[in-house]
Amino acid sequence: ALKQSKKTGLGVISLFDEDKWNNNLSFDMSILDMKAELCSAIEKGEFIPYFQPVYSIDGIVELSGFETLARWEHPEKGLLGPTYFVPYAEHIGLVNEIDCCMIRRALESIQKTSKPLYFSANGSSNLLQKQDAVDIIKRNLEQARAEDYRSLVIEITESILIEDLNIVEKNLGKLRDIGIRIFLDDFGTGYSSLQYIHSLPLDCIKLDRTFIQNVFNSDKEARMLRTIIDMANVLNLDTIAEGIETADQLEWLKKAGCKKGQGFYFSAPVRWNDAEQLVANLND
């Protein structure tokens, strides 16, 4: 209930209802059973990375990097997206382990390509609120023998900043000091996004897909999106538009000055062998 209130915003009161919570989850089992299954899945390596390509669009459209997304290869239920397991993992406190797993997979992928691409992974509140968060990430970098730390990007969402901004801000500053870049995901959906642009060591803001979906349906949202892009450019922040689905949306974003984009217009998230083919085609 506390976490839900913090995510929703100031002045919100939430009441915890155990029956409602269990009914909203996707597995018909107790929390203890689910914890055991998640722990087993982490140990067995059942969480695998999918990669969604991100393209530069402020000139020649060209592959720029990949967002690393977690999928669960469940032995009985098949391939599961994050909505099926992240709520459990957050509730139980295991989302940190899944995030670290995806960071390791992103680093492994960095080592497989000599092209100047980046790979991003999520940084959850469980991870970034730890006092030793930077040490954890540095150990993963060292184990992967990563040479260029700028190839790794940590994506954060506003919800993790609401919970303990001071600790997160310090950890992000330390990560940026060693070359890791920081992207703010889903920008524009929270109640204090401008505060974070002012106070956090950000390299890029990712424009929430709802803006892109409504760019031709709402003049107000189109003006707001253009204003955000202009502001980011003035502040020397990169911009990535999420959820691009049509050529018209892409053309509008290019004219508005957006730097990069991702979405089903370019590609759905894919396994590494398909991502590797995209890398191989780069500059061919």
N, C-alpha and C positions, 0 to 999 in steps of 0.2 A: 504493500500500500504506500509506503514511504517512497519507494522508487518510482511508482506510477505518478504520485503527486509531483515529484521533482521533475519528471519528464514533461508533465503537462504544463507546468508553469507556476508562477507566484500565486499565492492565495487559494490553492486548490486543496481540498480535503478528499482523500480516498479511503474507502473501507474495504478491508480484505474479506473476501468470501471464498472459503476453501472449495465449496462445491462448484461455484462459478469458475474458479481458477482451473480445477481439474477438467471441467467440461470444455474449456477453451483449448486444451492441449490435445495433441494429435495421437497420443499413444494411450492405449487402454491398460495402464499399469500404475502402480504407486510410484511416488517420488523416489523411494529407496530402490525399487527395482530399476527405475529409469537411470538413477545415478550409477548403479552397477553396470548397466548396459552401455552408458556413455563412457565410463572408465575403461570398459573392455574394448570399445570401439577405438578409443584413443590409443590404447596399448597395442592393438592389432593393426593400426594404420588404416582404419576404414574411412577416415576423413581424408578426402582427396581434393586437390585444387582444380578448379575450372578457371579459365582465363578469358576475360572480356577485353578485346583490344580497344585502345584509345588512340584517336587519330588527331594529328595537327590539321586544322582547317583554315588557318589564316594565310593561305597561299596554296601551294600544292598540297592536296590531301595525302598525308603520309603517316604510316604507323609510328606512334610515339612511345607507347608502352602498353602495359596490361594491368588490369585490376584483378587481383587474385581472390577468388570466391570459394568458400567452403561448400562441399557437397558430401553427403554421407552415403557410402555404398553399403547399405544395410543388407545383411545376408538373407533376410526374408522379405523385406518391404521394397527392395530395389534402391534406385538412386533417389535420395531425398534432398530437397532444397532446404535452405536455412530456416524457413518458417516452421519446419517440422521439428527442428531440434534446438534452435537458438533460445527460445523461451525457457525450455527445460534447463539448458546449460547455464543461462543467466541466473535462473532461480536457484540452481544447485551450487553454483560457483565454479563451474568448469569451463566457462567460455574463454577464460584466459588460456587454458591448455590448448583449446582449438585454435585460438588466434596465434599462439606461438607455433603451432604446427603449420599454419598457413604462412607465417613469416619464414619458417625454414624452407617450405616448398618454394616460396618466392625467391629465396636466396639460391636454392638449387637451380632454379630456372635462369637466374642471372648468370650463373656460372656456365650455362649451356650455350650462351650466345655471346658473340663478340660485338654485336651491334650496339650502338648507344641508346638502349631502351631502358625504361624503368619498369619495375614491378611493384605494385602497391599491395599492402595488406592492412587489415583492420587493426586498430589499437583499441581494445575494450577498456571500460572503466576498471574492470578487475585487474588489468595489466598496468595501465598508466597511473593508477592511484597507489601502486606499490612503491615503497621507498627505493627498492632495487630494480625498478622497471628498466632503467637504462642499462644496468649490468646484465640483465636477462637478455636484452636485445643484442648487446655487444657480444655476449657469449655465442649467440646464434650466428652473428656475423663472422666471428673468429672460426667457429666450427665449419662454416661454409667456405672459409678462406676467401671471403669477399674482399676485393681490393678497392673498388670504387663504391663507397657508402652512399653516394648520391644516386645510385641505381635502385636503392630501396626507398620506398615511400611509405609512411605510416598515415593511414586515413583515420580521422576522428570524426565523431558526430557530436552535435551540441548536447545531446542527452548526457554524455559522460562528463561534460564540462560543468553542468549544473550541480553535479554531486560534490565535487571538491576541486574548484578551479585552481586554487593555489598550488596544490601538489602536482596536478596535471600540467600547469603552466611551467613549473620548474623542470619537470621531466622532459617536456617538449623542447624547452630551451637547451637542455643538455644534449638531446638527440640531434638537434639542428647544429649544435656546436661541432659534432663529429661528422657532419655532412649529410645526415639523413634528412630528407625533405618531409614537410608536414602539409597534408591536404585536409581542408575542412569540408566534409561531405554533407550533402543535402542542404546546402546553404539557402537561407531564405524561408525555412519552415519554422524556425524557432522564434522566441520572443526577444532575444538579445544578441542576434548575430553580429550587429555592428560593434558591440562591446568586444567580441572575440577577435574581430579583425584588428581592432585597436590594440588589444593587450597581448595577443598570442603571436609566436614566431611562425607565421604561416607563409607558405610558398604558393598556394593555389586554393581557390574556392571552387567547389563542384556545385553547379547550379541544379537545383532539384528538378526532377523530371516533370513535376506538375506545371512548372513555368513553361517548359517546352511544349507540353501537350496543349496548353491553353493559349499559345502565342497568337493564334489566328482566331480564337474565340472570344478573347477579352482584351480590349484596347488598354485597359488599366494594367493588366498583368504584362502585356507586351511592353508598355512604357516602363514598368517596374524592372523588368528583365534587362532592358536596354540601359537603364540607370545603373543597375548593379554591375553590368559589364563595363560601362564607362568608369565607374568608381574603381573597379579592380585594376583597370588599365592605368589609371592615374596613380594608383598605389603600387604599381609594378608587381601585381599579383597575377599569376596565371589563372585562366578560367577553363573549366571543363563542363560542357553541357551534357547532362545525363539523359538517357531515354530518347535519343533522336531516332525517329521512325520513318521520316519521309524526306525526299529531296527538297521540298519546299521549306521544311524546318531547318535543314542544313544551310540552305541559301540565306534564309533570314538571319541565322546566327553568324554566318560569315560576314554579312553586311553590317551587323551590329558590333563586330569587333571581337567576337568570342574566339579564343585561341585554339581550343581543342574540343573534341566531342566523342561520345560513345553511345551505343544503342543498337537496336536490332537492324537499323538501316545499314550499319556496317557489319555487325556480327553479333550473334548471341554468345554467351559464355561457352567456351569450347575446352576440350581436353588438350593436354600439352602437345600431342602429336599434330593436332590441327593448328595450334598456336605456333608451333615450330615451323610449319609450312608457311604461315604468314610472315614469319621472320626471314625465312629463306628467300621469299619473293621480294623482300625489301631491296630496293635499288637494283633489281635484276633487269 
